[in-house]
Amino acid sequence: MKRILYQKEMKSCDEATSTQFHIPESVLMERAALSVVRILFEEGLSDKKILVLCGTGHNGGDGLAIARLLKEKGKNVSFTLLGDEKNMDGLVKEQLLSARAYNTEELIFAGGDFSGFDVIIDAIFGIGLSRPLDETILSVIENANSANAIRIAVDMPSGVYTDTGEVPDTAFFADLTVTFGFAKVGQLLFPGRSFAGRLFIADIGITEYSLPEKKEALFAYEDEDIRHYLPKRKADTHKGSYGKVLVVAGSFDCAGAAYFAAKACYLCGAGMVRILTHETNRSALQSLIPEALLTTYQDKINEKDVLSALESADIVLMGPGLSTGKTGKQIFDIIFKNASVPMVLDADALNIISEDTGILLKPHTELVLTPHIKEMSRLRGEGSSYIKENLIRIAEEFSREYQVICHLKDSASVTAIPFRETYICTSGNNGMATAGSGDVLSGIIAGLMATGAPADVAASLGAYIHGKAGDISAESKGYESLMASDILDGIPEALSGNL
């Protein structure tokens, strides 16, 4: 698991490393430059013709050190200074003087023709950008992006806001980004994530010792976390040992959502799954997933049957394909008012809640809500674009206000645990933007909870597993052809930990 930092937190880490642990800024800058040079060698790029674009701040100092180190190794490297050197502090000025002392080729920017370079390194702003780019820098970045070259960003692609991933104008379109110490928020949220390319987190001596004390921190899972955080299955067990899930899903002639959710529950280890669904779905579900038990209803609800199905459940998953009509609302009310076990609420359950979010302020069992942007828009009464631009904050506020675990789905999804940590999901791909994908996710979360995973782990790690399953299947199916059933097929390999 990796910690994700905001700009202010990273600057605090830099300062603490130098002041409390007595590692000079000059040493950190040199280590940063060495890490980029090392990656150039590892990627087979060191023998290419290289241009380093340097600003006048500390990111520019990293760039000047990179250019000088490459020159020392006899490589074909040039640098250009973007800005007035009078604006440099002493540390960066020393790097400029050192680069010049080694006779590193210095180019004067005049129009930005980068056609002769194989590799362009962006060391203009780093994580410090907090304003729109001026016309000169915009021109440089646009020309660099149009050049037939490999593009590498130092710490953060210039033009991307560190705390949001926002790109107000344009940004350096990196093939890879080398960041220092910890990943940054803007590298993981879109659109910044698209501009960062492959992300390398370089160890330059800024460690967890320098991190600010903060309970409400940001994290992201990695592949090795999958087996580490999931409950271990024991030899002396039976189906009851791994939980019973009630999947409340599927209205009239709508079996697909119920199938995807129930199948995902089983694939994630649930011992038993019962589906509460409309009678018209019986034949399809018995064929698609004969392992599941069925309780069905018709247009008139028998409350005793619903309560009987609920009575034996350890976990409830409610909402996929349920509908927001009279029957769907009646079932929702019965389940929500009588459930004494944790619940995962998705799709139409969220749409029903959006009509009166006050019910979430009443005492309730442990809840995991999995809204996408439009569903959150209905829950909050705010525009979709506003929510998308404030993804982390919205998820955290909603989680705290209603004391629920909120998994807010987007191209880069966010899971907020109330008054605790928040997770950014770094797995997944655009092929997963397909019908049924969200049903699979809710099933994964419920299935993990059934096996004993705490709700916060099931929701946050479940999202990562969902993304990994999609990534695995996309390798063989392609992004355009990926379907929800393919994501199901990828779950066993994703869970295996052999990635």
C-alpha positions as CSV (number, residue, x, y, z in Angstrom):
1,M,0.0,0.0,0.0
2,K,1.3,3.4,-0.9
3,R,0.6,6.8,0.7
4,I,-0.6,9.6,-1.5
5,L,0.3,13.2,-0.7
6,Y,-1.1,16.6,-1.5
7,Q,1.3,19.4,-2.4
8,K,1.4,20.9,1.1
9,E,2.1,17.5,2.6
10,M,4.9,16.8,0.2
11,K,6.5,20.2,0.9
12,S,6.2,19.5,4.6
13,C,8.0,16.2,4.1
14,D,10.8,17.9,2.2
15,E,11.2,20.5,4.9
16,A,11.1,17.9,7.7
17,T,13.7,15.7,6.0
18,S,16.1,18.6,5.8
19,T,15.4,20.3,9.2
20,Q,14.6,17.3,11.5
21,F,16.7,14.6,9.9
22,H,19.5,16.9,8.6
23,I,19.6,15.8,5.0
24,P,20.4,18.9,3.1
25,E,18.2,20.1,0.2
26,S,21.2,19.9,-2.1
27,V,21.6,16.1,-1.3
28,L,17.8,15.5,-2.0
29,M,18.1,17.4,-5.3
30,E,21.1,15.3,-6.3
31,R,19.4,12.1,-5.4
32,A,16.3,13.1,-7.3
33,A,18.5,13.8,-10.4
34,L,20.3,10.5,-10.0
35,S,17.0,8.6,-9.8
36,V,15.9,10.1,-13.1
37,V,19.3,9.3,-14.8
38,R,19.1,5.7,-13.4
39,I,15.6,5.3,-15.0
40,L,16.9,6.7,-18.3
41,F,19.5,4.0,-18.3
42,E,17.1,1.3,-17.3
43,E,14.6,2.3,-20.0
44,G,17.4,2.2,-22.7
45,L,17.1,6.0,-23.3
46,S,20.4,7.3,-22.0
47,D,22.1,7.0,-25.4
48,K,19.4,9.1,-27.1
49,K,19.6,12.8,-27.9
50,I,18.2,14.4,-24.8
51,L,16.8,17.8,-24.1
52,V,16.0,19.0,-20.5
53,L,13.5,21.8,-20.1
54,C,14.4,23.6,-16.9
55,G,12.3,26.2,-14.9
56,T,13.9,28.5,-12.3
57,G,12.5,26.7,-9.2
58,H,13.7,23.6,-7.5
59,N,12.2,21.4,-10.2
60,G,14.4,23.2,-12.6
61,G,17.3,22.5,-10.3
62,D,16.5,18.8,-10.6
63,G,16.6,19.2,-14.4
64,L,19.9,21.1,-14.4
65,A,21.4,18.3,-12.2
66,I,20.1,15.7,-14.6
67,A,21.6,17.4,-17.6
68,R,25.0,17.8,-15.8
69,L,25.0,14.1,-14.6
70,L,24.3,12.9,-18.2
71,K,27.1,15.2,-19.5
72,E,29.5,13.7,-16.9
73,K,28.6,10.3,-18.4
74,G,29.4,11.5,-21.9
75,K,25.8,11.5,-23.1
76,N,24.3,13.7,-25.8
77,V,22.3,16.1,-23.6
78,S,21.3,19.8,-23.8
79,F,19.2,22.0,-21.5
80,T,17.3,25.1,-22.0
81,L,16.4,27.6,-19.2
82,L,12.8,28.8,-19.2
83,G,12.7,32.0,-17.1
84,D,15.1,34.5,-15.7
85,E,18.0,33.1,-13.7
86,K,17.8,36.1,-11.5
87,N,14.7,34.4,-10.0
88,M,16.7,31.4,-8.9
89,D,17.5,30.7,-5.2
90,G,21.1,29.8,-4.3
91,L,20.6,26.1,-4.5
92,V,19.2,26.2,-8.1
93,K,21.8,28.8,-9.1
94,E,24.6,26.4,-8.0
95,Q,23.1,23.7,-10.2
96,L,23.1,26.1,-13.2
97,L,26.7,27.1,-12.6
98,S,27.7,23.4,-12.2
99,A,26.0,22.5,-15.5
100,R,27.8,25.3,-17.2
101,A,31.1,24.4,-15.6
102,Y,30.8,20.9,-17.1
103,N,30.2,22.6,-20.5
104,T,26.7,21.1,-20.8
105,E,25.2,22.4,-24.0
106,E,22.8,25.2,-23.2
107,L,20.2,26.2,-25.8
108,I,18.5,29.5,-25.9
109,F,14.7,29.0,-26.4
110,A,13.7,30.5,-29.8
111,G,10.4,29.1,-31.0
112,G,10.7,25.6,-29.5
113,D,11.7,23.4,-32.4
114,F,12.3,20.1,-30.7
115,S,12.3,17.9,-33.8
116,G,16.0,16.9,-33.4
117,F,15.6,15.4,-29.9
118,D,14.7,11.8,-29.0
119,V,13.9,12.4,-25.4
120,I,12.4,15.5,-23.8
121,I,12.5,15.9,-20.0
122,D,10.1,18.3,-18.4
123,A,11.6,19.9,-15.3
124,I,9.7,23.2,-15.5
125,F,7.4,23.3,-12.5
126,G,7.1,20.0,-10.7
127,I,4.5,19.9,-7.9
128,G,4.7,23.7,-7.4
129,L,2.3,24.8,-10.1
130,S,-0.9,26.6,-8.8
131,R,-1.7,29.0,-11.6
132,P,-2.4,28.9,-15.3
133,L,0.6,28.7,-17.7
134,D,1.8,31.8,-19.5
135,E,1.9,31.9,-23.2
136,T,5.6,31.1,-23.5
137,I,5.4,28.0,-21.4
138,L,2.2,26.9,-23.2
139,S,4.0,27.2,-26.5
140,V,7.0,25.1,-25.2
141,I,4.7,22.4,-23.9
142,E,2.6,22.2,-27.0
143,N,5.7,21.9,-29.2
144,A,7.2,19.3,-26.9
145,N,3.9,17.3,-27.1
146,S,3.9,17.4,-30.9
147,A,7.5,16.3,-31.1
148,N,8.3,12.7,-32.1
149,A,10.1,12.0,-28.9
150,I,9.8,10.1,-25.6
151,R,8.6,12.5,-22.9
152,I,9.6,12.3,-19.3
153,A,8.2,14.4,-16.5
154,V,10.2,15.2,-13.3
155,D,7.9,14.9,-10.3
156,M,4.8,16.2,-12.0
157,P,3.9,17.0,-15.7
158,S,4.0,20.7,-16.0
159,G,0.4,22.0,-16.4
160,V,-1.2,19.4,-14.1
161,Y,-2.4,20.7,-10.7
162,T,-0.8,18.5,-7.9
163,D,-3.9,18.4,-5.6
164,T,-6.6,17.7,-8.2
165,G,-5.2,16.5,-11.4
166,E,-6.9,19.5,-13.1
167,V,-5.4,20.7,-16.4
168,P,-6.7,24.2,-16.9
169,D,-5.0,24.8,-20.3
170,T,-2.7,22.0,-21.5
171,A,0.0,19.9,-19.9
172,F,3.2,18.1,-20.7
173,F,2.1,14.7,-22.1
174,A,4.5,12.4,-20.4
175,D,5.2,8.8,-21.4
176,L,6.5,8.3,-17.8
177,T,6.8,10.4,-14.7
178,V,9.5,10.1,-12.1
179,T,8.1,11.4,-8.8
180,F,10.0,11.5,-5.5
181,G,9.2,9.9,-2.1
182,F,5.4,9.5,-2.6
183,A,2.8,9.5,-5.3
184,K,0.8,12.8,-5.6
185,V,-2.9,13.1,-5.9
186,G,-2.9,14.8,-9.3
187,Q,-1.0,11.8,-10.8
188,L,-3.8,9.4,-9.9
189,L,-6.9,11.5,-10.7
190,F,-8.0,12.3,-14.2
191,P,-7.2,14.1,-16.3
192,G,-3.7,14.4,-14.7
193,R,-3.4,10.6,-14.6
194,S,-3.5,10.6,-18.4
195,F,-0.7,13.1,-18.6
196,A,1.6,11.3,-16.1
197,G,2.0,8.1,-18.1
198,R,3.8,5.3,-16.3
199,L,4.5,6.4,-12.7
200,F,7.9,5.7,-11.1
201,I,8.1,6.5,-7.4
202,A,11.8,7.1,-6.6
203,D,13.3,6.7,-3.1
204,I,15.5,9.7,-2.5
205,G,15.5,9.6,1.3
206,I,12.2,11.2,2.1
207,T,10.5,8.4,4.1
208,E,7.5,7.9,6.3
209,Y,9.5,9.4,9.2
210,S,8.9,12.8,7.6
211,L,5.2,12.3,7.0
212,P,2.9,14.7,8.9
213,E,0.8,13.0,11.6
214,K,-2.6,12.7,9.9
215,K,-5.3,10.1,10.5
216,E,-7.3,11.1,7.5
217,A,-4.7,10.2,5.0
218,L,-4.8,9.1,1.3
219,F,-3.7,5.7,0.2
220,A,-3.6,3.4,-2.9
221,Y,-3.4,-0.4,-2.9
222,E,-0.8,-2.4,-4.8
223,D,-1.0,-5.9,-6.2
224,E,0.8,-7.5,-3.2
225,D,-1.9,-6.1,-0.9
226,I,-4.6,-8.3,-2.3
227,R,-3.5,-11.5,-0.5
228,H,-2.2,-9.6,2.5
229,Y,-5.4,-7.9,3.6
230,L,-8.0,-10.6,2.7
231,P,-9.1,-13.1,5.3
232,K,-7.3,-16.5,5.1
233,R,-9.5,-19.5,4.5
234,K,-9.0,-22.4,6.9
235,A,-9.0,-26.1,6.3
236,D,-11.7,-27.0,8.8
237,T,-14.6,-25.0,7.5
238,H,-17.9,-25.3,5.6
239,K,-20.1,-23.1,3.5
240,G,-21.5,-21.4,6.5
241,S,-18.1,-20.3,7.5
242,Y,-17.9,-17.9,4.6
243,G,-21.1,-16.0,5.0
244,K,-24.5,-15.8,3.5
245,V,-25.3,-13.0,1.2
246,L,-28.8,-11.8,0.3
247,V,-28.7,-10.1,-3.2
248,V,-31.8,-8.0,-3.6
249,A,-31.7,-7.3,-7.3
250,G,-33.5,-7.6,-10.6
251,S,-37.0,-6.3,-11.3
252,F,-39.4,-7.5,-14.0
253,D,-37.4,-9.3,-16.8
254,C,-34.2,-7.9,-15.5
255,A,-32.0,-10.9,-14.5
256,G,-28.6,-9.6,-15.7
257,A,-27.9,-7.3,-12.7
258,A,-28.8,-10.0,-10.2
259,Y,-26.6,-12.5,-12.0
260,F,-23.5,-10.3,-12.2
261,A,-23.8,-9.3,-8.5
262,A,-24.4,-12.8,-7.2
263,K,-21.7,-14.5,-9.4
264,A,-19.2,-11.9,-8.1
265,C,-20.2,-12.7,-4.5
266,Y,-19.4,-16.4,-5.1
267,L,-16.2,-15.7,-7.0
268,C,-15.0,-13.7,-4.0
269,G,-15.5,-16.5,-1.6
270,A,-19.1,-16.2,-0.2
271,G,-20.4,-19.5,1.1
272,M,-24.0,-19.0,0.1
273,V,-25.9,-16.5,-2.0
274,R,-29.7,-16.0,-2.1
275,I,-31.2,-13.8,-4.7
276,L,-34.4,-11.9,-4.0
277,T,-35.8,-11.1,-7.4
278,H,-38.9,-10.9,-9.6
279,E,-40.4,-14.2,-10.6
280,T,-39.8,-13.5,-14.3
281,N,-36.1,-13.9,-13.6
282,R,-36.3,-17.4,-12.2
283,S,-35.6,-19.4,-15.3
284,A,-32.7,-17.2,-16.4
285,L,-31.0,-17.2,-13.0
286,Q,-31.5,-20.9,-12.4
287,S,-29.7,-21.4,-15.7
288,L,-27.0,-18.8,-15.3
289,I,-26.1,-19.4,-11.6
290,P,-27.6,-22.6,-10.3
291,E,-25.5,-22.3,-7.1
292,A,-27.7,-19.5,-5.9
293,L,-30.9,-19.9,-3.9
294,L,-33.9,-17.9,-5.1
295,T,-36.7,-16.1,-3.4
296,T,-39.1,-14.5,-5.9
297,Y,-41.9,-12.0,-5.8
298,Q,-44.5,-10.9,-8.3
299,D,-46.3,-7.6,-8.5
300,K,-47.7,-7.9,-5.0
301,I,-45.0,-8.2,-2.2
302,N,-45.3,-10.8,0.5
303,E,-43.5,-9.1,3.4
304,K,-43.1,-12.4,5.2
305,D,-41.1,-13.9,2.3
306,V,-38.8,-10.8,2.2
307,L,-38.2,-11.0,5.9
308,S,-37.6,-14.7,5.8
309,A,-34.9,-14.2,3.1
310,L,-33.4,-11.4,5.2
311,E,-33.4,-13.4,8.4
312,S,-30.6,-15.8,7.4
313,A,-28.4,-13.2,5.7
314,D,-25.0,-12.1,7.1
315,I,-24.6,-9.4,4.4
316,V,-27.2,-7.7,2.2
317,L,-26.4,-6.3,-1.3
318,M,-29.4,-4.3,-2.5
319,G,-30.1,-2.2,-5.6
320,P,-28.8,-3.6,-8.9
321,G,-31.7,-3.6,-11.4
322,L,-34.2,-3.3,-8.5
323,S,-36.2,-0.4,-10.1
324,T,-37.5,2.7,-8.4
325,G,-41.2,1.9,-8.9
326,K,-43.7,1.0,-6.3
327,T,-42.6,-2.6,-5.9
328,G,-38.9,-1.7,-5.7
329,K,-39.5,1.0,-3.1
330,Q,-41.6,-1.4,-1.0
331,I,-38.8,-4.0,-1.0
332,F,-36.2,-1.4,-0.2
333,D,-38.3,-0.1,2.8
334,I,-38.8,-3.6,4.2
335,I,-35.1,-4.5,3.9
336,F,-33.7,-1.1,5.1
337,K,-35.9,-0.9,8.1
338,N,-35.4,-4.5,9.3
339,A,-31.8,-5.3,8.4
340,S,-29.5,-5.9,11.3
341,V,-26.5,-6.8,9.2
342,P,-24.1,-4.8,7.1
343,M,-25.4,-3.7,3.7
344,V,-23.9,-2.7,0.3
345,L,-26.3,-0.3,-1.4
346,D,-25.9,0.3,-5.2
347,A,-27.8,1.5,-8.2
348,D,-31.6,1.8,-7.6
349,A,-31.2,1.6,-3.9
350,L,-29.2,4.8,-4.1
351,N,-31.8,6.4,-6.4
352,I,-34.5,5.6,-3.9
353,I,-32.4,7.1,-1.1
354,S,-31.8,10.2,-3.1
355,E,-35.5,11.0,-2.7
356,D,-35.0,11.3,1.1
357,T,-31.3,11.2,2.2
358,G,-32.6,11.8,5.7
359,I,-33.0,8.1,6.2
360,L,-29.2,7.8,6.3
361,L,-29.2,10.1,9.3
362,K,-31.3,7.7,11.3
363,P,-29.6,4.8,13.1
364,H,-28.5,2.2,10.6
365,T,-26.3,-0.8,10.3
366,E,-22.8,-0.6,8.7
367,L,-23.4,0.7,5.1
368,V,-21.3,0.7,2.0
369,L,-22.7,3.0,-0.7
370,T,-21.3,2.7,-4.3
371,P,-22.6,5.7,-6.3
372,H,-21.3,6.7,-9.7
373,I,-21.1,10.4,-10.5
374,K,-24.7,10.9,-11.6
375,E,-26.0,8.9,-8.6
376,M,-24.0,11.1,-6.3
377,S,-25.3,14.1,-8.1
378,R,-28.8,13.0,-7.2
379,L,-27.8,12.2,-3.6
380,R,-26.2,15.6,-3.1
381,G,-28.3,17.8,-5.4
382,E,-25.2,19.1,-7.1
383,G,-24.0,19.1,-10.7
384,S,-22.1,16.1,-12.1
385,S,-19.3,18.2,-13.3
386,Y,-18.8,19.8,-9.9
387,I,-18.7,16.4,-8.2
388,K,-16.2,15.1,-10.8
389,E,-13.9,18.1,-10.2
390,N,-14.1,17.6,-6.4
391,L,-14.1,13.8,-6.3
392,I,-12.2,13.2,-3.1
393,R,-13.7,16.0,-1.1
394,I,-17.3,15.0,-2.1
395,A,-16.7,11.4,-1.1
396,E,-15.2,12.3,2.2
397,E,-17.9,14.8,3.1
398,F,-20.7,12.4,2.2
399,S,-19.0,9.6,4.2
400,R,-18.7,11.8,7.3
401,E,-22.1,13.4,7.1
402,Y,-24.0,10.1,6.9
403,Q,-21.5,7.8,8.7
404,V,-21.3,5.5,5.7
405,I,-18.4,4.1,3.6
406,C,-18.7,5.8,0.3
407,H,-17.1,4.4,-2.8
408,L,-17.6,7.1,-5.4
409,K,-17.1,5.6,-8.9
410,D,-15.4,7.4,-11.7
411,S,-12.5,6.8,-14.1
412,A,-10.4,6.9,-10.9
413,S,-12.7,5.9,-8.1
414,V,-12.4,7.0,-4.5
415,T,-13.3,5.1,-1.3
416,A,-13.8,7.3,1.8
417,I,-14.0,5.8,5.3
418,P,-15.7,8.3,7.7
419,F,-13.2,10.3,9.6
420,R,-10.4,7.9,8.6
421,E,-8.4,7.2,5.5
422,T,-9.4,7.6,1.8
423,Y,-8.3,5.3,-1.0
424,I,-7.8,6.1,-4.7
425,C,-8.2,3.1,-7.0
426,T,-5.3,2.9,-9.4
427,S,-6.4,-0.2,-11.3
428,G,-9.0,-0.6,-14.1
429,N,-9.3,0.7,-17.6
430,N,-11.8,2.4,-20.0
431,G,-13.1,-0.9,-21.3
432,M,-14.8,-1.3,-17.9
433,A,-17.2,1.5,-18.8
434,T,-19.8,-1.1,-19.8
435,A,-23.2,-2.2,-18.5
436,G,-23.0,-4.5,-15.6
437,S,-19.6,-3.5,-14.4
438,G,-20.9,-1.7,-11.3
439,D,-23.0,-4.8,-10.4
440,V,-19.9,-6.9,-10.5
441,L,-18.2,-4.4,-8.2
442,S,-21.0,-4.4,-5.6
443,G,-20.9,-8.2,-5.7
444,I,-17.2,-8.3,-5.1
445,I,-17.6,-6.0,-2.0
446,A,-20.4,-8.0,-0.6
447,G,-18.6,-11.3,-1.2
448,L,-15.5,-10.1,0.5
449,M,-17.5,-8.9,3.5
450,A,-19.2,-12.3,3.7
451,T,-15.8,-14.0,4.1
452,G,-15.0,-11.8,7.0
453,A,-13.2,-8.8,5.5
454,P,-14.0,-5.6,7.3
455,A,-16.3,-3.3,5.4
456,D,-13.6,-0.7,4.8
457,V,-11.2,-3.2,3.4
458,A,-13.9,-4.9,1.3
459,A,-14.9,-1.6,-0.3
460,S,-11.5,-0.1,-0.9
461,L,-9.6,-3.3,-1.8
462,G,-12.6,-4.7,-3.6
463,A,-12.5,-1.7,-5.9
464,Y,-8.8,-2.5,-6.6
465,I,-9.6,-6.2,-7.3
466,H,-12.5,-5.2,-9.6
467,G,-10.1,-3.0,-11.6
468,K,-7.4,-5.7,-11.7
469,A,-10.0,-8.2,-13.0
470,G,-10.9,-5.8,-15.7
471,D,-7.2,-5.2,-16.6
472,I,-6.5,-9.0,-16.8
473,S,-9.5,-9.6,-19.1
474,A,-8.7,-6.6,-21.2
475,E,-5.3,-8.1,-22.1
476,S,-7.1,-10.9,-24.1
477,K,-10.4,-9.2,-24.9
478,G,-9.2,-5.7,-25.7
479,Y,-10.8,-2.5,-24.3
480,E,-13.5,-2.1,-26.9
481,S,-14.9,-5.7,-26.5
482,L,-14.7,-5.9,-22.7
483,M,-18.0,-6.9,-21.1
484,A,-19.1,-7.4,-17.5
485,S,-18.9,-11.2,-17.9
486,D,-15.3,-10.8,-18.8
487,I,-14.6,-8.9,-15.6
488,L,-16.1,-11.8,-13.7
489,D,-13.7,-14.1,-15.5
490,G,-10.8,-12.0,-14.4
491,I,-11.7,-12.2,-10.7
492,P,-10.0,-15.6,-9.9
493,E,-6.7,-14.4,-11.3
494,A,-6.9,-11.1,-9.6
495,L,-7.6,-12.7,-6.2
496,S,-4.7,-15.2,-6.7
497,G,-2.1,-12.5,-6.0
498,N,0.1,-14.0,-8.8
499,L,0.1,-10.8,-10.8
